[in-house]
Amino acid sequence: MNFALQKTLELALIIGLGLLLQKKVAKQDLKGLKTLILSVALPATIFVALLKIELKSSLLIFPLLALAFNFIMAFATKYVLNSTLPANEESKKRTLMMLLPSLAPGLSCFPFIIVYLSDEYLALAALADVGNKIFVLILLYMLAMQWYHARSISKVKVTMSGKIKNLLISMLNEPINLVIIIALVLLGFGLTLSSFPGFLENTITKMSLIMTPLVLLFIGMAVRIKSKEFGMILSLLVRRAGITFLLSSIFVFLFPALGASMILLLIVFPQSACSFWPFAHMSAVTAMEEKDEQKEPTFDVDFGVNILACSLPFSTVLIMAIFSFSEFIISPYVLLTVALIFIGLSFMPYLIKKIKRVKQSKASLNYNTYAGINTNTQISDEQ
């Protein structure tokens, strides 16, 4: 059996086990498991991976590339992804502007990189996430606050510098970010994991080993999608994936000498699920608007929850499919074809609805015309 397909089946079985455990695990209990993953297992895995790489100035390209991707996706969201929403759905459009350009590779991407690729590529992905974090934690927060103040009926002034300072503190309090900083400092002094005492090295290594099964179980237990907006959200996620495939294909066309593993990293990392942090920003704005008794909210928080609920399983399935057909997908021509198919499919529900509306309006017009003719004929006969 193909190695990638075998790994996919192994991971799918663990996710399936998580699905079976759904009835035994309450939704609120998943917060504890998520905390364990993001505070212990994932930081340990990233720490081990980072201490295995050679620190070079050229590695700065990875956070810069991630940040550039965030900006490109923000423009794509505004002009392409939002295009199928009704003109009066401004709160939903702003919600999409916050969520769709963001990435959450920790739960949706990192576990598969370490299984299908290696620690080296996980370390590169962790460095890329630094650029994404700057966009998600700082720039999107500034955008949310700008929208809030532009629409607020309250006269209370909030200093942006104070808010950004609090955000930076919260960013440093996040275990993953602290681990990246500590690991980079250690690498700068020429230290590696083997420089640690044996008991500490073994403890960190063992904690990193539990990351993948824990994340896969979490994905299986967390998939609980019940929404009337599922079809629309799915089409938006498919379009987001299509645009991402298009960007990856352009990059591979420009740099054809890249190795297969690096190409896979460039394909998979941008396909990560939407981040929770923009939702936290939107929730904060909504809470302030409730105090102001603002009737028209800036964001549609319920819509945002549904997007997050759909995004994680969608990205998981997509990333597993990419790795399963890795030898096939790394071709830039295949990537471009897949991108065009995804983008085309995402517009199909919108086009079908539009065609139905046109047909209904024509049928209504024909009926009214026919009814008018009959009425006029009846009046002339009576005269």
N, C-alpha and C positions, 0 to 999 in steps of 0.2 A: 504493500500500500504506500502511496505517496506520503512523504514525511509530513508535509504541511497539512494534508487532509487528515492524517492520523492525529496530529496535534489538535486540529479543529474538533474532531469527534471527542477527544478526551476533555477538552474545555467545555464542549456542549453538554456532556454528561454531568459535569459539575454544576453548570447553570440549570440543567434539568432537575438536579437534586434540590437546588434552591427553590425552584418552582413548586416542587412537592412539599417543601417546608413552609410555604406561604400561609397555610391555614393554622400552623402551629406557632407562627411568629407574628405578633401584633405589629402594625405599621409604626407605632411610636418606639417599639423596641429596636427598630433598624437604626435609630440614631446612635445607639451605643456601639453597634457593629461598625457604622461609618466612622465614628470617632476613633475606634481601635485601628481601622485601616489608615486613616489620614494622619493619626498622631504617632503610631508605632510602626506598623508593618511597612507602609509606603516610604516614610522617611528612612528607615533602616535599609531598604532596598536601594533607594537613590544614593544613600551615603556609601554603600558598598560599591555601587557602580561608578560613582564619581572618583573614588580613590583608586580606581584601576586605570584611569585615563592619564595621558600626559598633557599637562596644562600648557596650552599655546594661545598666543594672542589671536590666532585665526579662528578660535572657537567662539569669539564674539559675534561671528556671522550668524550663529544659530538664534540667539535672542533677537537680533535685528531682523532676521527673516520672519520670525514669528510675529513681531510687531508690525512689519510691513503687511503680512497676511491679514492681521486684524483690521488694519486700515482699509485694505482693498475690499474685504468682506463687508465693512461698514458702508462703503459706497455702493457695493452690489446689493446690499439689503435695502438701501434707500431707493435705488433706481430700478432694480430687477425683482427682488423678492417681495417688495411691498406693492408692486404694480398690479397684482391681482386682487388686492383688498379694496373694498368699496371706499370711495373718497371720504365718506363721513366717519370711517373707522380710525380716527387719528390716534386714539389711545392704544389700539392694537398695533398700529404702525410704529409708534414709539417703543412699545414693548419688544417688537421684533428687532428694532435698531439696537436695543440693549443686549438681547440674548443671542441672536444668530451670529454676530461676528466674534463672540467669545468662545473660548475652548476650556474644557475640563479634562485634560489628559490623564489625571491621576487615577480615576475610576474606569475610564473608557478605553484608554490607549496603552498606558504603561504596562499593565499585566500581560498584554499580548506581545509587546515589543520584547520583553525579557524572555518570553517563551519561544517566539519564532526567530528572533534575531540574537542579541547578546547583551551583556552588561554594558559594553562600550556604547551601543546605540541607545540604551536606556539613559546613560549619562548625557549623551548629546540631546536627547529629548527633554531631559530635566533642565538643561541649560536653555533650550528654546522656550521652555515654559516661563522663564524669567521675563522675557519680553512680553509674553501673553499676560503675565500677572500685572505688569506695569499698565497695560492697556485696560485690563478688566477692573483692577482695584482703584486706579487713579483716574485715568482718562474717562472711563464710562461713568464714574461717580461725578466728575465735573460736568459731564453732559447731562446727567439726570438732575443735578442741582440747577443747572442753567435753565432747563425746561421748567423746573418747579418755580423758580423765581420769576421767570417770564410770564407765567400764568397765574401766579399766586395772588390772592386777594388780601393776604396778610402784609402788613408793613414792617414786620420784624426782620431785621437784617442779621444774616448769619455769615461770619467771616469764613471765607474759603480756605485761608491759610490754616486756621484751626482745625477745620474738617480734614484737610489733606494730612496734617500732622497726625491726627488720630488714625487715619487710614494707614499711614506708614508704620505707626506703632503696631496696629493690628496685623499688618503684613509681616513684621518681624516676629510677632508672637505666634505665627503659624509655623508648626514644626518643620514642614517641608522646606520653607524658605530659610529657616535657621540652619537646617542640615546642609543645604546648598552652600550657604555662606561659610560655615565651619569647614566643610570639605574643601572648598576653594582656597581657604586660608592655609589648611594643612598641606595641600598640594603645592602652594606657593613656597612653603618651607621644605619641600621635598619629602614629605611624609606620606606613607601609604598605609593601607589597612594592616599590613604585616608589621608595621612599626608599633602597633598597639600590643599590650600584654595579651598573652594567649587566651585568658578567660574572657577578656573584653571583646577580642576579635571573634571568638566563637559565639558569644552572646548576640552580637550585632548580626552575624551571618545567619544564625538560627531564626532571629526575628524577621529577617528579610525573606526567609523561605516560606513563611505563612502568608505572604502578601497575595499571590495569585489565587490560591483556593478561596481565601476570604473574600476577595473582590468578586470572584465568579459566583459564589454563594449569595453575596449581597445583591448582585444584578438579578439573579433568579428570584430572590425574595422581594425585590423592590418593584418588579414589573407589575403594576396594577393600573391599567389604562381603562378608564371609563369616561368617555367624553363624546358629546355630540359633535365637537369640532375636530374629531380624530382625522377625518378625511382631508380637511384643509391643512391641518398641521403636518400630516404625512407628506402632502404635496410640497409644502414649504421646505421640509427637511430633505426631500429628494432633490429639490432645486438647489438647496444649499450644498448638498453633496456633489451635484453636477458641476456647479461653479468651482468647487474645490478641486475636482478632478481636472477641470479645464486649466486651472492655475498650475497644478502639478505637471500636466502634459507640456505646458509652455516652458516650465523650468527644465524638464527633461530634454526637450528639444534644444534649449539653449546650452545645456551642459551634458552632451551625449556620453562623455567619458566617465560619468559617475558609475560606481559599482552597484550591483543589484540590491544589496542591503541598504545602501544609502538612498537609493530611489524609493525603496519600500518605506523607509522612514519618512521621506518627503511626501509620500502619498498618504500614509496612515495618520501621522500626527495631526494634520489639518482636519481629518475626519472625526476628531474627538467630539464628544457630546458638548452641549451648551453648558456654560459655567453657572454655578449657583450664585456667585458673587453679584452679578448684575441684578438678579432677583432680590438679593438683600438690599441693594441700593433702591430698587423700585418700592420695596416694602417700607423702607424708611421714608421715602417721599409720600407714599400713600398715608402713612401714619400722621405726618405733618399736615397733609391736606384734610384729614378727618378732624384734626384740631381746629383748622381754619374754617371748617364746614364748607369746603369747596365742593360744589355740586358736580362739576365735570372733572374727574380725576385725570392726571397726566398719563397714568399707565393702567392697563387692564391686568391686574395681578392674577386673577383666575386663569386668564388666557396664558399668562407666563408659567403658571404651575403646570398646565396641561402640556406646554411645550417641553418643559423639563422632564415630565413623566414619559413623554414619547422619545425624547432625544437620546437618553441613555441606552435603551434597548435597540433603537435604530442604529446608533453608532457601533454598538457591540456586534450586531449581526453583520454590518457592512465591513468592519475591520476584520472579522473572522473570515468573511468571504474573500477579501483582498489577499490575505495571507494564504488562504487555501488555493488560490489560483495565482500565486506570486510570480511564477515563471511566465505567465501569460500577460499579466497586468502591467509589468514594468516597461512594456513597449510604449513609446509616446503616442503611436498611432492608435493603439488599443485604448489608452487613456483618453485620447481625444474623442474616440468613438463612444466610449462609455459616458463621457461628459455630455455629449450631444444627446444621447439617448435619455439620460437622466433629466436633463433640462427640458427636452421635448415631452417626456412623460409627465413632468410636474405641471405643465401647462394644459394637459389634456382635460382634467376636470373643469377648469375654468372655461376652456373653449367649448366643451360639451354643454355647459350651463348657458353660455352665450348663444349657442346655436338654438337651444331649446327656447330661450327667451325670444329670439328673432322669429322662430316658427310660431310661437304662441301669439306674438303681436301681429303677425301676418294673418293668422287664423281669425283673430279678434277683429282685425280690420276688414277682412273678407265677409265675416258674419254681419258686421255693422253695415257694410255696403249693401249686402244682400237684403238685410232687414229694411234698410232705407228705400231700396227699389220697390220692395213689396208694399211698403206703406204708401209710397207715392202712387203706385198702380191702383191701390185700393181707393185712394182719395179721388183720382181721376175717374174711376168707374162710377163712384157715387155721384160725381158731378154730372 
